[in-house]
């Protein structure tokens, strides 16, 4: 029978019938896998956002690049963004289903993995302000008359 409230036992069936734990070692390995998949989820989200919003410092097609090549670059970039979104969505739903096992250890491992992954891969996103070029040019202008 499936648990409908949180419990803290080491006997867990996670996502598939064959992924069940019966010893402390298998339970700890399962928690480690949940932690790593959660951190990987944040890594993929960071990677997807980097492809979606490439910074000015990355090598991107310049103004002198022919229009056809720029279009191919954008199309390839969109394809990568869509593929990363699909993979990230699948991992996110699997993590949600893992939490729905109602095991306290699995829940804590996933929340810690998401937190550590966010801190490691995505925390700098909020430190770097994303300001459009037109706004940045107008706010950096020291002339009071403009």
Long-range contacts (C-beta under 8 A, 24 or more apart in sequence): 2-102, 3-101, 3-102, 3-103, 4-102, 5-102, 6-102, 6-103, 6-104, 6-107, 7-102, 7-103, 7-104, 8-103, 8-104, 8-105, 9-103, 10-105, 12-101, 12-103, 12-105, 12-106, 13-101, 14-98, 14-101, 14-103, 14-106, 15-94, 15-97, 15-98, 15-101, 27-105, 30-106, 31-105, 31-106, 31-109, 32-109, 34-95, 34-98, 34-106, 34-109, 34-110, 34-113, 35-109, 35-110, 35-112, 35-113, 35-116, 36-113, 37-91, 37-94, 37-95, 37-110, 37-113, 38-95, 38-109, 38-110, 38-111, 38-112, 38-113, 38-114, 38-116, 38-117, 39-113, 39-114, 39-116, 39-117, 39-120, 39-121, 40-91, 40-117, 41-88, 41-91, 41-92, 41-95, 41-113, 41-114, 41-117, 42-114, 42-117, 42-118, 42-120, 42-121, 42-122, 43-117, 43-120, 43-121, 44-84, 44-87, 44-88, 44-91, 45-88, 45-121, 45-122, 46-121, 46-122, 46-125, 47-84, 48-81, 48-84, 48-85, 48-88, 49-125, 51-77, 51-80, 51-81, 51-84, 52-77, 52-81, 53-130
